[in-house]
């Protein structure tokens, strides 16, 4: 692990990255802009690409792929850090305004699988993109504007015994103003985007917790933050890629997809063609034949990085009795017999070598047999491309909460291990 001042710098940079990335669309652009600042060339999918060596980045909606391409003739293996840019929450409906009982409310639908109660009584903003009638797209964010208010205990005396059970339609619509006041959300969004409301043809806008990341706990070893699932992995992959060597005998790549929380079935999701499209264009530019491209894929690796679960001290029975990931105990190797994660024995060995080279601890994560685990982009990438894949990630508490928790050593360790993964010679 690096000295404490270097670790602090990494954590601070992650906090800035989160605040600059309130939506998947912002996150993709933030990755691209940081890459360009570091010397990468921003490519457009609709234009010709250079065929030679260099550092490149391309954005597709809320997804982004960046890579370091060495000097070579023909196909090269690729080492991909796969992650996702989206997080659970609420998405604004096409007709966003609701009025009644003295209030202005936003009409939203649930995006992914958020812990609904964690969104109560928080100052929220709207963030995402708008499309104008001429086809242009603009990013937009409002700043703190909304709140989903919890019912007072005086009106629900049994709440502390019975718990909070929210109706997803009636009880998750945020307030943002009083009914008597003029103006609506579309006008507010247009003003923030710097356009006329009549020009808006569509929008992809989500609610965002506005509380900034903060360290706390004994020795400030914990970081609380929104969207750690899965900006922890995007940030780790980006930092590692910016330092990746160009002479390791392979292409180093960050592939951060959108819509993982919905199942990845979209043009910018891991089940879509984005990664394959980029790999095909890279290989065509290098003069690779189809056979050599397939040989290179057989020698390639995808490190599917997504958050996992630290053992919860108040619910230890929900975890496997012999696999209990501890905070600060190391980056996770995620294993599942039913291929919800793509890790296998060969992948575990590769990951062990990377962690050893980075001097980073690692610990296995396996679900309790009675509680099925989620899945990641790992099995999707392995299935689509036949690429060897291993699932890893940082252990979190409160995953899918509006505000999640990580031990800073694990956050730092993931980036170091990914750096070693990119630097390992084939």
Secondary structure, 3 states (H helix, E strand, C coil): CCCHHHHHHHHHHHHHHHHCCCCHHHHHHHHHHHHHHCCCEEECCCCCCCCCCEEEEEEECCEEEEEEECCCCCCCCEEEEEEECCCCEEEEEEEEEEEECCEEEEEEEEECCCCHHHHECCCEEEEEEEEECCCCEEEEECCCCEEECCCCHHHCCCHHHHCCCCCCCCCCCCEEEECCCCCCHHHHHHHHHCCCHHHEEEEEEEEEECCCCEEECHHHCEEEECCHHHHHHHHHHHHHHHCCCCCCCCEEEEEEECCHHHCCCCCCCCCCCHHHHHHHHHHHHCCCCHHHHHHHHHCCEEEEECCEECCCCCCHHHECCCCCCCCCCCEEEECCCCCCCCCCHHHHHHHHHHHHHHCCCEEEECECCCCCCCCCHHHHHHHHHCCEEEEEECEEECCCCCCEEEEHHHHHHHHHHHHHHHHCCC
